[in-house]
Amino acid sequence: MAKLTSFKAYDIRGRIPDEIDDQLAYDVGRAYAAYVRPQNVAVGYDIRLSSPKLATAVKRGLTESGVDVLDIGLWGTEGIYFATAAEHLGGGIMVTASHNPPDYNGMKLVRGESRPISADTGLKDIRALIEEGRLPGPAARPGTERPLDVRGRYIEHLLSSVDRAKLKGLKVVVNAGNGGAGLIIDQLEPHLPLELVKIHHRPDGHFPNGVPNPMLEENRVATSEAVRRAGADVGLAWDGDYDRCFFFDEQGRFIEGYYLVGLLAEVFLRRHRGARVVHDPRVTWNTIDIVRRCGGEPVLSKSGHAFIKQKMREADAVYGGEMSAHHYFRDFYYCDSGMIPWLLVLQLIGERGQPLSALVGERMRLYPASGEINLRLEGEPDGVLARTRERYGPGAVSVDLLDGLSVEHDDWRFNLRASNTEPLVRLNVESRGDEALMRGKTDELVRFLEG
């Protein structure tokens, strides 16, 4: 069998049907059963048109291998995390391609306790079983399949994270991007004293308003304009499987996820003095400053949900955040949620009586950041990083290779890392209170890298 190109660092993802089809989904179910050896597995799927059929194939592979399947149906990725951990199941498989185009799909895999299965923790082994044709035959006794409805408990869990009385009077634009977030928003709405302005709300796997990926600047316009038009207090947008949540202030301005990490770290450290907070290395100074000022301990981790979750468990961290808008919570089984962050931020706005722009504005001034810049370069990423280290390492306060290349000088720093899924390098630059320096160094680095 040809090499499977859909197996990535953290999940399985590729184009339909060239890289992923029903046969592969069926084989993944069988290989998962052979490698993990669970008694039971939760299976869910997102709103993509190809997802129900792929989920059916996965379930068939599992049950033929003797595994009992609990079908949670149409949901977001955190539904699998919740069901697997809350029900003490042997594992979970979510059929989703998150923010990819409509002709893509994939799968995210977890084992018991919703511990992620990544390339380093089993995904390569599962791929090898399929590629080498080492899949066992059908079990003597096939597994069963039944529906599992934990939505009520999930909604209760989300609501338990927030003091609803402090949300009163806020007007909020919610943009589900025609992904799955709207289904949960509708279930939360009766319990929340908010005025919701819904745009692109209806789930539609055709994605009539564009791919649900607010990391793309062109996809932010609709939310930004809706906030200004409605005179809303906050705008929110999600990716397709809503494990990431993106924020817009009352002026419709997009707020980089970096500054939300610091804001949420402060929320948790006020509740849990001395706790640990995990963060990624792409931009760090604002987070480290806030965590230490609030009496917490910052813990550095490689980027990516599998690494963050592992580090969260090792450190028993109360919260973890990435600038990519993934937020992780100890009280959510150390997993990421796209629903808990906005509830907490809205509560903070209500408590402080300040708009989002005021809550993050000073931090943005103290630690201006470039945002992530993706560069498609010639040559191997390792060579690009080595050349950049040779140029910018001398005279630096520190050079770190934990995740790509991080170089710190007294008043500015950058991180350069290769993408795990695309032939790109990703650049982030920040400074201490000097936006002109940050922009100048960003331009300089881009010219150097493209030269």
C-alpha positions as a LaTeX table, in Angstrom:
\begin{tabular}{lrrr}
\hline
Residue & $x$ (\AA) & $y$ (\AA) & $z$ (\AA) \\
\hline
Met1 & 0.00 & 0.00 & 0.00 \\
Ala2 & 1.19 & 3.51 & $-0.77$ \\
Lys3 & 2.45 & 5.68 & 2.07 \\
Leu4 & $-0.41$ & 7.35 & 3.88 \\
Thr5 & 0.02 & 11.11 & 3.47 \\
Ser6 & $-2.96$ & 12.00 & 5.66 \\
Phe7 & $-1.20$ & 11.05 & 8.92 \\
Lys8 & 0.13 & 14.29 & 10.44 \\
Ala9 & 1.91 & 15.18 & 13.68 \\
Tyr10 & $-1.25$ & 15.50 & 15.78 \\
Asp11 & $-4.05$ & 13.93 & 13.76 \\
Ile12 & $-5.16$ & 12.44 & 10.45 \\
Arg13 & $-6.15$ & 14.98 & 7.84 \\
Gly14 & $-6.34$ & 15.10 & 4.05 \\
Arg15 & $-8.31$ & 15.62 & 0.89 \\
Ile16 & $-11.42$ & 13.56 & 0.10 \\
Pro17 & $-11.21$ & 11.02 & $-1.54$ \\
Asp18 & $-7.55$ & 11.13 & $-2.62$ \\
Glu19 & $-6.02$ & 10.95 & 0.86 \\
Ile20 & $-8.97$ & 9.88 & 3.01 \\
Asp21 & $-11.88$ & 7.61 & 2.07 \\
Asp22 & $-14.23$ & 5.11 & 3.69 \\
Gln23 & $-11.67$ & 2.30 & 3.37 \\
Leu24 & $-9.04$ & 4.26 & 5.27 \\
Ala25 & $-11.57$ & 5.23 & 7.95 \\
Tyr26 & $-12.51$ & 1.56 & 8.34 \\
Asp27 & $-8.84$ & 0.61 & 8.57 \\
Val28 & $-8.20$ & 3.32 & 11.15 \\
Gly29 & $-10.96$ & 1.82 & 13.30 \\
Arg30 & $-9.35$ & $-1.61$ & 13.03 \\
Ala31 & $-5.81$ & $-0.33$ & 13.62 \\
Tyr32 & $-6.93$ & 1.81 & 16.56 \\
Ala33 & $-8.57$ & $-1.25$ & 18.12 \\
Ala34 & $-5.44$ & $-3.35$ & 17.59 \\
Tyr35 & $-3.05$ & $-0.73$ & 18.97 \\
Val36 & $-5.03$ & 0.78 & 21.87 \\
Arg37 & $-6.99$ & $-2.38$ & 22.76 \\
Pro38 & $-9.93$ & $-0.52$ & 24.34 \\
Gln39 & $-13.14$ & $-2.11$ & 25.51 \\
Asn40 & $-15.23$ & 0.84 & 24.35 \\
Val41 & $-14.73$ & 3.96 & 22.25 \\
Ala42 & $-16.74$ & 7.15 & 21.72 \\
Val43 & $-17.15$ & 8.22 & 18.08 \\
Gly44 & $-18.36$ & 11.63 & 16.90 \\
Tyr45 & $-18.29$ & 13.70 & 13.73 \\
Asp46 & $-18.44$ & 17.33 & 12.61 \\
Ile47 & $-20.75$ & 19.07 & 10.13 \\
Arg48 & $-18.76$ & 18.26 & 6.98 \\
Leu49 & $-20.76$ & 16.52 & 4.29 \\
Ser50 & $-18.39$ & 13.55 & 4.24 \\
Ser51 & $-18.26$ & 13.12 & 8.02 \\
Pro52 & $-21.27$ & 10.86 & 8.74 \\
Lys53 & $-20.15$ & 8.28 & 6.18 \\
Leu54 & $-16.56$ & 8.28 & 7.44 \\
Ala55 & $-17.80$ & 7.93 & 11.01 \\
Thr56 & $-19.89$ & 4.92 & 9.96 \\
Ala57 & $-16.77$ & 3.31 & 8.45 \\
Val58 & $-14.73$ & 3.98 & 11.61 \\
Lys59 & $-17.46$ & 2.43 & 13.77 \\
Arg60 & $-17.62$ & $-0.63$ & 11.53 \\
Gly61 & $-13.85$ & $-1.11$ & 11.88 \\
Leu62 & $-14.12$ & $-0.84$ & 15.65 \\
Thr63 & $-17.11$ & $-3.15$ & 16.15 \\
Glu64 & $-15.72$ & $-5.81$ & 13.80 \\
Ser65 & $-12.61$ & $-5.74$ & 16.00 \\
Gly66 & $-14.68$ & $-6.47$ & 19.10 \\
Val67 & $-14.87$ & $-2.90$ & 20.44 \\
Asp68 & $-18.12$ & $-1.44$ & 21.77 \\
Val69 & $-18.93$ & 1.91 & 20.13 \\
Leu70 & $-20.75$ & 4.77 & 21.84 \\
Asp71 & $-21.94$ & 7.17 & 19.16 \\
Ile72 & $-22.14$ & 10.80 & 20.33 \\
Gly73 & $-23.27$ & 11.93 & 16.86 \\
Leu74 & $-22.83$ & 15.43 & 15.43 \\
Trp75 & $-20.63$ & 17.49 & 17.72 \\
Gly76 & $-17.34$ & 19.38 & 18.07 \\
Thr77 & $-14.01$ & 17.88 & 19.02 \\
Glu78 & $-14.38$ & 18.76 & 22.68 \\
Gly79 & $-17.50$ & 16.56 & 22.72 \\
Ile80 & $-15.24$ & 13.56 & 22.22 \\
Tyr81 & $-12.88$ & 14.81 & 24.93 \\
Phe82 & $-15.77$ & 15.23 & 27.36 \\
Ala83 & $-17.51$ & 11.94 & 26.55 \\
Thr84 & $-14.33$ & 9.87 & 26.72 \\
Ala85 & $-13.15$ & 11.29 & 30.04 \\
Ala86 & $-16.50$ & 11.83 & 31.78 \\
Glu87 & $-17.75$ & 8.34 & 30.89 \\
His88 & $-14.38$ & 6.69 & 31.68 \\
Leu89 & $-14.20$ & 5.13 & 28.21 \\
Gly90 & $-11.22$ & 3.40 & 26.64 \\
Gly91 & $-10.82$ & 6.06 & 23.96 \\
Gly92 & $-12.43$ & 8.35 & 21.41 \\
Ile93 & $-12.31$ & 9.14 & 17.70 \\
Met94 & $-13.58$ & 12.41 & 16.25 \\
Val95 & $-14.14$ & 12.70 & 12.50 \\
Thr96 & $-13.21$ & 16.29 & 11.66 \\
Ala97 & $-10.91$ & 18.45 & 9.58 \\
Ser98 & $-11.35$ & 21.51 & 11.81 \\
His99 & $-10.69$ & 24.64 & 9.71 \\
Asn100 & $-9.63$ & 22.97 & 6.45 \\
Pro101 & $-11.51$ & 23.48 & 3.14 \\
Pro102 & $-14.78$ & 21.58 & 2.49 \\
Asp103 & $-13.11$ & 18.83 & 0.46 \\
Tyr104 & $-10.93$ & 17.83 & 3.42 \\
Asn105 & $-11.66$ & 15.59 & 6.36 \\
Gly106 & $-9.77$ & 13.69 & 9.02 \\
Met107 & $-9.74$ & 12.18 & 12.49 \\
Lys108 & $-8.51$ & 13.11 & 15.96 \\
Leu109 & $-7.73$ & 10.20 & 18.25 \\
Val110 & $-7.56$ & 9.96 & 22.03 \\
Arg111 & $-7.11$ & 7.08 & 24.45 \\
Gly112 & $-8.54$ & 6.76 & 27.96 \\
Glu113 & $-8.83$ & 9.99 & 30.01 \\
Ser114 & $-8.80$ & 11.81 & 26.65 \\
Arg115 & $-5.03$ & 11.58 & 26.41 \\
Pro116 & $-4.10$ & 12.55 & 22.84 \\
Ile117 & $-2.66$ & 10.08 & 20.35 \\
Ser118 & $-0.09$ & 11.96 & 18.27 \\
Ala119 & 2.79 & 10.88 & 16.06 \\
Asp120 & 4.95 & 10.41 & 19.15 \\
Thr121 & 2.35 & 8.48 & 21.14 \\
Gly122 & 0.85 & 5.98 & 18.72 \\
Leu123 & $-0.23$ & 7.61 & 15.47 \\
Lys124 & 2.86 & 6.34 & 13.65 \\
Asp125 & 2.20 & 2.85 & 14.95 \\
Ile126 & $-1.42$ & 2.95 & 13.80 \\
Arg127 & $-0.29$ & 4.13 & 10.37 \\
Ala128 & 2.30 & 1.33 & 10.19 \\
Leu129 & $-0.33$ & $-1.32$ & 10.95 \\
Ile130 & $-2.35$ & $-0.10$ & 7.97 \\
Glu131 & 0.56 & 0.45 & 5.57 \\
Glu132 & 2.11 & $-2.93$ & 6.29 \\
Gly133 & $-1.18$ & $-4.83$ & 6.17 \\
Arg134 & $-0.78$ & $-6.12$ & 9.72 \\
Leu135 & $-4.41$ & $-5.62$ & 10.72 \\
Pro136 & $-5.96$ & $-8.57$ & 12.57 \\
Gly137 & $-9.07$ & $-10.25$ & 11.24 \\
Pro138 & $-12.57$ & $-9.85$ & 12.71 \\
Ala139 & $-13.02$ & $-10.63$ & 16.40 \\
Ala140 & $-14.81$ & $-13.81$ & 17.41 \\
Arg141 & $-17.38$ & $-11.65$ & 19.14 \\
Pro142 & $-18.11$ & $-8.29$ & 17.45 \\
Gly143 & $-18.62$ & $-5.16$ & 19.48 \\
Thr144 & $-21.93$ & $-3.40$ & 19.96 \\
Glu145 & $-23.01$ & 0.10 & 18.97 \\
Arg146 & $-25.34$ & 2.41 & 20.86 \\
Pro147 & $-25.95$ & 6.16 & 21.06 \\
Leu148 & $-24.45$ & 8.14 & 23.93 \\
Asp149 & $-26.04$ & 11.43 & 24.93 \\
Val150 & $-23.94$ & 13.46 & 27.36 \\
Arg151 & $-24.96$ & 16.88 & 26.05 \\
Gly152 & $-26.86$ & 17.77 & 29.20 \\
Arg153 & $-23.87$ & 17.01 & 31.41 \\
Tyr154 & $-21.57$ & 18.86 & 28.99 \\
Ile155 & $-23.74$ & 21.99 & 29.08 \\
Glu156 & $-23.85$ & 21.80 & 32.88 \\
His157 & $-20.06$ & 21.52 & 32.93 \\
Leu158 & $-19.67$ & 24.63 & 30.77 \\
Leu159 & $-22.11$ & 26.61 & 32.91 \\
Ser160 & $-20.33$ & 25.55 & 36.10 \\
Ser161 & $-17.23$ & 27.44 & 34.93 \\
Val162 & $-18.91$ & 30.85 & 35.08 \\
Asp163 & $-20.95$ & 33.06 & 37.43 \\
Arg164 & $-23.87$ & 33.76 & 35.11 \\
Ala165 & $-25.14$ & 36.74 & 37.11 \\
Lys166 & $-22.03$ & 38.70 & 36.09 \\
Leu167 & $-22.83$ & 38.32 & 32.38 \\
Lys168 & $-26.03$ & 40.35 & 32.52 \\
Gly169 & $-26.59$ & 43.05 & 29.93 \\
Leu170 & $-23.83$ & 42.15 & 27.49 \\
Lys171 & $-24.51$ & 42.10 & 23.76 \\
Val172 & $-22.37$ & 39.54 & 21.95 \\
Val173 & $-21.89$ & 38.79 & 18.25 \\
Val174 & $-21.40$ & 35.05 & 17.69 \\
Asn175 & $-20.07$ & 33.80 & 14.36 \\
Ala176 & $-20.06$ & 30.00 & 14.09 \\
Gly177 & $-18.72$ & 30.19 & 10.53 \\
Asn178 & $-21.44$ & 27.68 & 9.52 \\
Gly179 & $-19.54$ & 25.13 & 11.60 \\
Gly180 & $-20.79$ & 23.28 & 14.64 \\
Ala181 & $-20.49$ & 25.99 & 17.32 \\
Gly182 & $-24.00$ & 27.30 & 16.66 \\
Leu183 & $-25.53$ & 24.05 & 17.93 \\
Ile184 & $-23.92$ & 24.52 & 21.34 \\
Ile185 & $-24.59$ & 28.26 & 21.43 \\
Asp186 & $-28.30$ & 27.52 & 20.96 \\
Gln187 & $-28.22$ & 25.10 & 23.90 \\
Leu188 & $-26.37$ & 27.56 & 26.13 \\
Glu189 & $-28.48$ & 30.59 & 25.18 \\
Pro190 & $-31.52$ & 29.89 & 27.43 \\
His191 & $-29.20$ & 29.70 & 30.45 \\
Leu192 & $-27.27$ & 32.93 & 29.81 \\
Pro193 & $-28.44$ & 36.52 & 30.44 \\
Leu194 & $-26.91$ & 37.72 & 27.17 \\
Glu195 & $-28.18$ & 39.30 & 23.98 \\
Leu196 & $-26.73$ & 37.23 & 21.15 \\
Val197 & $-26.39$ & 38.49 & 17.59 \\
Lys198 & $-25.93$ & 35.42 & 15.41 \\
Ile199 & $-24.22$ & 35.45 & 12.03 \\
His200 & $-23.27$ & 32.52 & 9.77 \\
His201 & $-25.00$ & 30.50 & 12.45 \\
Arg202 & $-26.57$ & 27.56 & 10.63 \\
Pro203 & $-24.33$ & 24.47 & 10.32 \\
Asp204 & $-23.59$ & 23.90 & 6.65 \\
Gly205 & $-20.83$ & 21.63 & 5.38 \\
His206 & $-20.77$ & 23.58 & 2.10 \\
Phe207 & $-19.39$ & 26.57 & 4.09 \\
Pro208 & $-21.29$ & 29.18 & 2.06 \\
Asn209 & $-19.52$ & 32.06 & 3.83 \\
Gly210 & $-16.01$ & 30.65 & 3.51 \\
Val211 & $-13.93$ & 28.15 & 5.45 \\
Pro212 & $-14.42$ & 28.62 & 9.23 \\
Asn213 & $-10.89$ & 29.71 & 10.03 \\
Pro214 & $-10.69$ & 33.09 & 11.83 \\
Met215 & $-6.89$ & 32.93 & 11.69 \\
Leu216 & $-7.28$ & 34.13 & 8.10 \\
Glu217 & $-7.66$ & 37.92 & 8.05 \\
Glu218 & $-10.27$ & 37.87 & 5.30 \\
Asn219 & $-12.48$ & 35.67 & 7.49 \\
Arg220 & $-12.53$ & 38.24 & 10.29 \\
Val221 & $-14.33$ & 40.96 & 8.37 \\
Ala222 & $-17.87$ & 39.64 & 8.87 \\
Thr223 & $-17.50$ & 39.42 & 12.67 \\
Ser224 & $-15.78$ & 42.79 & 12.91 \\
Glu225 & $-18.47$ & 44.53 & 10.87 \\
Ala226 & $-21.26$ & 42.83 & 12.80 \\
Val227 & $-19.83$ & 44.05 & 16.12 \\
Arg228 & $-19.75$ & 47.64 & 14.92 \\
Arg229 & $-23.17$ & 47.41 & 13.27 \\
Ala230 & $-24.81$ & 45.96 & 16.38 \\
Gly231 & $-22.93$ & 48.10 & 18.88 \\
Ala232 & $-21.94$ & 44.85 & 20.60 \\
Asp233 & $-19.67$ & 44.50 & 23.63 \\
Val234 & $-17.72$ & 41.56 & 22.19 \\
Gly235 & $-17.46$ & 39.50 & 19.03 \\
Leu236 & $-16.72$ & 35.78 & 19.03 \\
Ala237 & $-15.82$ & 33.43 & 16.19 \\
Trp238 & $-14.91$ & 29.75 & 16.05 \\
Asp239 & $-13.28$ & 27.30 & 13.69 \\
Gly240 & $-15.28$ & 24.41 & 12.26 \\
Asp241 & $-15.00$ & 21.99 & 15.18 \\
Tyr242 & $-14.98$ & 24.90 & 17.67 \\
Asp243 & $-12.00$ & 23.82 & 19.71 \\
Arg244 & $-10.60$ & 27.33 & 19.14 \\
Cys245 & $-12.32$ & 30.59 & 20.11 \\
Phe246 & $-11.40$ & 34.01 & 18.67 \\
Phe247 & $-12.19$ & 37.41 & 20.17 \\
Phe248 & $-13.08$ & 40.86 & 18.83 \\
Asp249 & $-13.35$ & 43.90 & 21.08 \\
Glu250 & $-16.22$ & 46.41 & 21.17 \\
Gln251 & $-14.64$ & 48.32 & 18.27 \\
Gly252 & $-14.63$ & 45.20 & 16.10 \\
Arg253 & $-10.86$ & 44.86 & 16.41 \\
Phe254 & $-9.46$ & 41.32 & 16.31 \\
Ile255 & $-7.52$ & 40.50 & 19.48 \\
Glu256 & $-4.57$ & 38.17 & 19.03 \\
Gly257 & $-4.89$ & 34.94 & 21.00 \\
Tyr258 & $-1.62$ & 35.74 & 22.77 \\
Tyr259 & $-3.25$ & 38.42 & 24.90 \\
Leu260 & $-6.17$ & 36.17 & 25.82 \\
Val261 & $-3.68$ & 33.67 & 27.26 \\
Gly262 & $-2.43$ & 36.30 & 29.71 \\
Leu263 & $-5.96$ & 37.41 & 30.54 \\
Leu264 & $-7.15$ & 33.88 & 31.29 \\
Ala265 & $-3.99$ & 33.08 & 33.23 \\
Glu266 & $-4.82$ & 36.00 & 35.51 \\
Val267 & $-8.38$ & 34.74 & 35.98 \\
Phe268 & $-7.18$ & 31.32 & 37.14 \\
Leu269 & $-4.32$ & 32.59 & 39.29 \\
Arg270 & $-6.72$ & 34.78 & 41.24 \\
Arg271 & $-8.66$ & 31.62 & 42.03 \\
His272 & $-5.64$ & 29.33 & 42.50 \\
Arg273 & $-2.73$ & 31.28 & 43.97 \\
Gly274 & 0.65 & 29.74 & 43.15 \\
Ala275 & $-0.71$ & 27.47 & 40.40 \\
Arg276 & 1.18 & 26.59 & 37.24 \\
Val277 & 0.28 & 27.90 & 33.78 \\
Val278 & 1.54 & 26.22 & 30.59 \\
His279 & 2.36 & 28.33 & 27.54 \\
Asp280 & 3.95 & 27.84 & 24.13 \\
Pro281 & 7.28 & 29.38 & 23.00 \\
Arg282 & 6.06 & 31.43 & 20.04 \\
Val283 & 5.37 & 34.57 & 22.09 \\
Thr284 & 6.03 & 34.47 & 25.82 \\
Trp285 & 6.93 & 37.70 & 27.56 \\
Asn286 & 3.41 & 38.96 & 28.29 \\
Thr287 & 2.30 & 35.58 & 29.63 \\
Ile288 & 5.39 & 35.10 & 31.81 \\
Asp289 & 5.07 & 38.64 & 33.21 \\
Ile290 & 1.39 & 38.20 & 34.15 \\
Val291 & 1.83 & 34.71 & 35.60 \\
Arg292 & 4.73 & 35.76 & 37.82 \\
Arg293 & 3.04 & 39.01 & 38.86 \\
Cys294 & $-0.02$ & 37.00 & 39.93 \\
Gly295 & 2.09 & 34.60 & 41.98 \\
Gly296 & 1.97 & 31.71 & 39.54 \\
Glu297 & 4.61 & 29.60 & 37.86 \\
Pro298 & 4.96 & 29.74 & 34.06 \\
Val299 & 5.76 & 26.39 & 32.41 \\
Leu300 & 7.10 & 26.31 & 28.85 \\
Ser301 & 5.93 & 23.60 & 26.42 \\
Lys302 & 6.36 & 22.82 & 22.76 \\
Ser303 & 3.49 & 24.08 & 20.62 \\
Gly304 & 0.71 & 21.69 & 19.70 \\
His305 & $-2.18$ & 20.22 & 21.64 \\
Ala306 & $-0.50$ & 16.85 & 22.31 \\
Phe307 & 2.56 & 18.50 & 23.88 \\
Ile308 & 0.57 & 21.08 & 25.85 \\
Lys309 & $-1.75$ & 18.42 & 27.29 \\
Gln310 & 1.17 & 16.22 & 28.30 \\
Lys311 & 2.89 & 19.15 & 30.00 \\
Met312 & $-0.38$ & 20.18 & 31.67 \\
Arg313 & $-0.66$ & 16.75 & 33.28 \\
Glu314 & 3.01 & 16.61 & 34.27 \\
Ala315 & 2.80 & 20.03 & 35.95 \\
Asp316 & $-0.82$ & 19.65 & 37.13 \\
Ala317 & $-1.31$ & 23.10 & 35.59 \\
Val318 & $-4.61$ & 24.85 & 36.19 \\
Tyr319 & $-4.61$ & 26.41 & 32.72 \\
Gly320 & $-2.65$ & 26.34 & 29.48 \\
Gly321 & $-2.84$ & 28.56 & 26.43 \\
Glu322 & $-1.43$ & 28.93 & 22.95 \\
Met323 & $-1.38$ & 32.03 & 20.79 \\
Ser324 & $-3.24$ & 29.95 & 18.17 \\
Ala325 & $-6.41$ & 30.30 & 20.31 \\
His326 & $-6.27$ & 26.86 & 21.92 \\
His327 & $-7.05$ & 27.10 & 25.65 \\
Tyr328 & $-6.65$ & 24.14 & 28.02 \\
Phe329 & $-8.22$ & 23.62 & 31.43 \\
Arg330 & $-7.43$ & 21.26 & 34.30 \\
Asp331 & $-11.14$ & 21.12 & 35.08 \\
Phe332 & $-11.82$ & 20.01 & 31.50 \\
Tyr333 & $-9.61$ & 16.94 & 31.74 \\
Tyr334 & $-6.53$ & 18.98 & 30.73 \\
Cys335 & $-8.13$ & 19.37 & 27.28 \\
Asp336 & $-8.82$ & 22.37 & 25.08 \\
Ser337 & $-12.26$ & 23.93 & 24.83 \\
Gly338 & $-13.57$ & 26.63 & 22.55 \\
Met339 & $-16.56$ & 27.30 & 24.79 \\
Ile340 & $-15.08$ & 27.83 & 28.26 \\
Pro341 & $-12.80$ & 30.79 & 27.27 \\
Trp342 & $-15.50$ & 33.16 & 26.13 \\
Leu343 & $-17.67$ & 32.47 & 29.18 \\
Leu344 & $-14.75$ & 33.37 & 31.43 \\
Val345 & $-13.86$ & 36.51 & 29.48 \\
Leu346 & $-17.46$ & 37.75 & 29.46 \\
Gln347 & $-17.60$ & 37.22 & 33.22 \\
Leu348 & $-14.39$ & 39.25 & 33.61 \\
Ile349 & $-15.87$ & 42.09 & 31.52 \\
Gly350 & $-18.91$ & 42.06 & 33.78 \\
Glu351 & $-16.86$ & 41.95 & 36.99 \\
Arg352 & $-14.50$ & 44.73 & 36.01 \\
Gly353 & $-17.03$ & 46.93 & 34.25 \\
Gln354 & $-14.43$ & 47.44 & 31.52 \\
Pro355 & $-14.60$ & 46.64 & 27.81 \\
Leu356 & $-12.33$ & 44.00 & 26.30 \\
Ser357 & $-10.18$ & 46.72 & 24.71 \\
Ala358 & $-9.33$ & 48.04 & 28.19 \\
Leu359 & $-8.62$ & 44.56 & 29.57 \\
Val360 & $-5.99$ & 43.83 & 26.93 \\
Gly361 & $-4.97$ & 47.27 & 25.67 \\
Glu362 & $-2.20$ & 47.92 & 28.19 \\
Arg363 & $-0.74$ & 44.45 & 27.67 \\
Met364 & $-0.72$ & 44.99 & 23.90 \\
Arg365 & 1.18 & 48.22 & 24.46 \\
Leu366 & 3.67 & 46.63 & 26.86 \\
Tyr367 & 4.36 & 43.62 & 24.62 \\
Pro368 & 3.52 & 44.36 & 20.99 \\
Ala369 & 3.62 & 41.27 & 18.79 \\
Ser370 & 3.70 & 40.65 & 15.05 \\
Gly371 & 1.10 & 37.90 & 14.93 \\
Glu372 & 2.08 & 34.70 & 13.18 \\
Ile373 & 3.62 & 35.17 & 9.72 \\
Asn374 & 3.68 & 32.12 & 7.45 \\
Leu375 & 6.48 & 31.98 & 4.89 \\
Arg376 & 6.79 & 29.45 & 2.09 \\
Leu377 & 10.51 & 29.08 & 1.52 \\
Glu378 & 12.89 & 27.16 & $-0.67$ \\
Gly379 & 15.04 & 24.58 & 1.07 \\
Glu380 & 14.68 & 22.40 & 4.14 \\
Pro381 & 13.38 & 24.06 & 7.33 \\
Asp382 & 16.39 & 22.80 & 9.33 \\
Gly383 & 18.72 & 24.69 & 7.02 \\
Val384 & 16.61 & 27.83 & 7.27 \\
Leu385 & 16.66 & 27.66 & 11.06 \\
Ala386 & 20.42 & 27.04 & 11.15 \\
Arg387 & 21.07 & 30.02 & 8.88 \\
Thr388 & 18.83 & 32.23 & 11.04 \\
Arg389 & 20.54 & 31.11 & 14.24 \\
Glu390 & 23.94 & 31.90 & 12.73 \\
Arg391 & 22.74 & 35.40 & 11.85 \\
Tyr392 & 20.77 & 36.33 & 14.99 \\
Gly393 & 22.23 & 34.10 & 17.72 \\
Pro394 & 25.48 & 36.01 & 18.40 \\
Gly395 & 24.95 & 38.55 & 21.17 \\
Ala396 & 21.57 & 37.16 & 22.16 \\
Val397 & 20.55 & 36.85 & 25.80 \\
Ser398 & 19.36 & 33.30 & 25.08 \\
Val399 & 18.93 & 30.84 & 22.21 \\
Asp400 & 16.46 & 28.00 & 22.71 \\
Leu401 & 15.74 & 25.02 & 20.44 \\
Leu402 & 12.80 & 23.47 & 22.31 \\
Asp403 & 10.41 & 24.21 & 19.47 \\
Gly404 & 12.08 & 25.58 & 16.38 \\
Leu405 & 14.40 & 28.49 & 17.13 \\
Ser406 & 13.71 & 31.04 & 19.86 \\
Val407 & 16.17 & 33.93 & 20.11 \\
Glu408 & 15.92 & 36.56 & 22.86 \\
His409 & 17.65 & 39.90 & 22.96 \\
Asp410 & 17.19 & 42.47 & 25.73 \\
Asp411 & 14.30 & 44.30 & 24.12 \\
Trp412 & 12.99 & 41.96 & 21.42 \\
Arg413 & 12.69 & 38.26 & 20.66 \\
Phe414 & 11.44 & 35.91 & 17.96 \\
Asn415 & 10.46 & 32.31 & 17.40 \\
Leu416 & 10.83 & 30.57 & 14.05 \\
Arg417 & 9.49 & 27.05 & 13.60 \\
Ala418 & 8.57 & 24.70 & 10.81 \\
Ser419 & 4.93 & 23.84 & 10.28 \\
Asn420 & 3.94 & 20.31 & 11.24 \\
Thr421 & 1.40 & 20.08 & 8.41 \\
Glu422 & 2.56 & 22.35 & 5.55 \\
Pro423 & 5.85 & 23.29 & 3.79 \\
Leu424 & 6.03 & 26.55 & 5.72 \\
Val425 & 7.99 & 28.23 & 8.45 \\
Arg426 & 6.09 & 30.30 & 11.00 \\
Leu427 & 7.57 & 33.50 & 12.42 \\
Asn428 & 6.53 & 35.42 & 15.57 \\
Val429 & 8.25 & 38.56 & 16.82 \\
Glu430 & 7.63 & 40.62 & 19.96 \\
Ser431 & 9.29 & 43.47 & 21.84 \\
Arg432 & 9.22 & 45.16 & 25.21 \\
Gly433 & 7.02 & 48.20 & 24.76 \\
Asp434 & 8.45 & 49.27 & 21.40 \\
Glu435 & 6.08 & 48.65 & 18.50 \\
Ala436 & 8.37 & 50.34 & 15.99 \\
Leu437 & 11.24 & 48.03 & 16.98 \\
Met438 & 8.97 & 44.98 & 16.71 \\
Arg439 & 7.78 & 45.98 & 13.25 \\
Gly440 & 11.29 & 46.85 & 12.11 \\
Lys441 & 12.73 & 43.53 & 13.27 \\
Thr442 & 9.79 & 41.66 & 11.72 \\
Asp443 & 10.41 & 43.28 & 8.34 \\
Glu444 & 14.14 & 42.62 & 8.67 \\
Leu445 & 13.60 & 38.95 & 9.46 \\
Val446 & 11.15 & 38.45 & 6.61 \\
Arg447 & 13.63 & 39.99 & 4.17 \\
Phe448 & 16.40 & 37.80 & 5.53 \\
Leu449 & 14.32 & 34.65 & 5.31 \\
Glu450 & 13.08 & 35.37 & 1.81 \\
Gly451 & 16.49 & 36.54 & 0.58 \\
\hline
\end{tabular}
